[in-house]
């Protein structure tokens, strides 16, 4: 394998690592910051689409879209990556309890909060594997020229 192909593999893996980190960390970090809050059901907004695609029976990618007056900007999308199965319960919207305008309080889903620990472990495993591939590509790229 030429050095160009090795470097290209490294850059592709680095790009994948960066994209997955960016895509999955936003909702995960926000939910983690509110893990100890009290939540209530949302009644002034609704979920307009919710899809969870399972791959290899253990990898789930979920996308949830919510709309309504209680959603900042009237629309919000959530993305989740989970290793392991999801229950059969439906996905609902949850908001931090408290006073003040509904749209200014933190909004999440039941999947986001109920599976927070699983999501954190899944994220760390995924990023660890991708990071190992990036480092592996770096070592291969720095190895002998063929």
C-alpha positions as CSV (number, residue, x, y, z in Angstrom):
1,X,0.0,0.0,0.0
2,X,1.4,3.3,-0.9
3,X,1.9,6.1,1.6
4,X,-0.8,8.2,-0.2
5,X,-3.4,5.4,0.3
6,X,-2.3,5.0,4.0
7,X,-2.6,8.8,4.6
8,X,-6.0,8.8,2.8
9,X,-7.2,6.0,5.1
10,X,-6.0,8.0,8.1
11,X,-7.8,11.1,6.9
12,X,-11.0,9.2,6.2
13,X,-11.0,7.6,9.7
14,X,-10.1,10.9,11.3
15,X,-13.1,12.5,9.5
16,X,-15.4,9.7,10.6
17,X,-14.2,10.1,14.2
18,X,-14.8,13.8,14.1
19,X,-18.2,13.6,12.4
20,X,-19.5,10.9,14.8
21,X,-18.2,12.8,17.8
22,X,-19.9,16.0,16.7
23,X,-23.1,14.3,15.6
24,X,-23.7,12.3,18.8
25,X,-22.1,14.4,21.5
26,X,-24.5,17.4,21.5
27,X,-27.7,15.7,22.7
28,X,-25.7,13.4,24.9
29,X,-23.8,16.2,26.7
30,X,-27.0,18.3,27.1
31,X,-28.9,15.3,28.6
32,X,-26.0,14.5,30.9
33,X,-26.0,18.1,32.2
34,X,-29.7,17.7,33.2
35,X,-29.4,14.1,34.5
36,X,-30.5,15.1,38.0
37,X,-33.3,17.4,37.0
38,X,-37.0,16.6,37.5
39,X,-38.9,16.2,34.3
40,X,-42.5,16.5,33.3
41,X,-44.5,15.4,30.2
42,X,-44.7,18.0,27.4
43,X,-48.3,18.8,26.3
44,X,-47.7,21.8,24.1
45,X,-45.6,20.0,21.5
46,X,-45.6,16.6,19.7
47,X,-43.3,14.2,18.1
48,X,-43.9,14.3,14.3
49,X,-41.4,11.5,13.5
50,X,-39.4,8.9,15.4
51,X,-37.3,6.2,13.8
52,X,-34.9,3.8,15.3
53,X,-32.9,1.7,12.9
54,X,-31.3,-1.4,14.4
55,X,-28.2,-2.9,12.7
56,X,-26.7,-6.3,13.6
57,X,-29.4,-6.6,16.4
58,X,-27.3,-4.5,18.9
59,X,-26.6,-1.2,17.2
60,X,-29.5,1.4,17.2
61,X,-29.5,4.8,15.6
62,X,-32.6,6.9,16.5
63,X,-33.8,10.1,15.1
64,X,-36.7,12.0,16.7
65,X,-38.3,15.2,15.4
66,X,-40.6,17.3,17.6
67,X,-42.7,20.4,16.7
68,X,-44.9,22.7,18.6
69,X,-45.2,25.9,20.6
70,X,-43.3,24.4,23.5
71,X,-40.2,23.7,21.4
72,X,-37.6,26.4,21.0
73,X,-37.8,27.6,17.4
74,X,-41.0,25.4,17.0
75,X,-38.9,22.4,15.8
76,X,-36.2,20.2,17.3
77,X,-34.4,17.1,16.2
78,X,-32.7,14.6,18.5
79,X,-30.2,11.9,17.5
80,X,-29.3,8.9,19.6
81,X,-26.8,6.0,19.2
82,X,-27.4,3.0,21.5
83,X,-25.6,-0.3,21.8
84,X,-28.0,-2.9,22.9
85,X,-31.8,-3.2,22.5
86,X,-34.4,-0.6,23.1
87,X,-37.6,-1.4,24.9
88,X,-40.9,-1.4,23.1
89,X,-42.3,1.7,24.9
90,X,-43.1,4.7,22.8
91,X,-41.0,7.8,22.7
92,X,-42.4,10.9,24.5
93,X,-41.3,14.4,25.1
94,X,-40.0,15.5,28.5
95,X,-39.2,19.0,29.8
96,X,-37.5,20.1,33.0
97,X,-40.0,21.0,35.6
98,X,-40.2,24.5,36.9
99,X,-41.6,27.9,36.4
100,X,-41.0,30.2,33.5
101,X,-41.9,29.9,29.8
102,X,-42.1,26.4,28.6
103,X,-40.0,27.0,25.6
104,X,-37.1,28.3,27.8
105,X,-36.8,25.0,29.8
106,X,-34.7,22.1,28.7
107,X,-36.4,19.7,26.3
108,X,-35.5,16.0,25.7
109,X,-37.2,12.7,25.1
110,X,-38.0,9.7,27.3
111,X,-35.4,7.7,25.3
112,X,-32.8,10.4,25.9
113,X,-33.2,10.4,29.6
114,X,-34.1,6.7,30.3
115,X,-31.2,5.4,28.2
116,X,-28.6,8.0,29.3
117,X,-26.2,5.6,30.9
118,X,-26.4,3.2,28.0
119,X,-25.9,6.1,25.6
120,X,-22.8,7.3,27.5
121,X,-21.3,3.8,27.4
122,X,-22.2,3.3,23.7
123,X,-20.6,6.7,22.9
124,X,-17.4,5.8,24.7
125,X,-17.2,2.4,23.1
126,X,-17.8,3.8,19.6
127,X,-15.4,6.7,20.0
128,X,-12.8,4.3,21.5
129,X,-13.0,2.0,18.5
130,X,-12.9,4.8,16.0
131,X,-10.0,6.4,17.9
132,X,-8.1,3.1,17.8
133,X,-8.7,2.9,14.1
134,X,-7.4,6.5,13.6
135,X,-4.3,5.6,15.6
136,X,-3.9,2.4,13.8
137,X,-4.1,4.2,10.4
138,X,-1.5,6.7,11.7
139,X,0.9,3.9,12.6
140,X,0.3,2.1,9.3
141,X,0.9,5.4,7.5
142,X,4.2,5.9,9.3
143,X,5.3,2.3,8.6
144,X,7.4,0.9,5.8
145,X,6.8,2.0,2.3
146,X,5.6,-0.7,-0.1
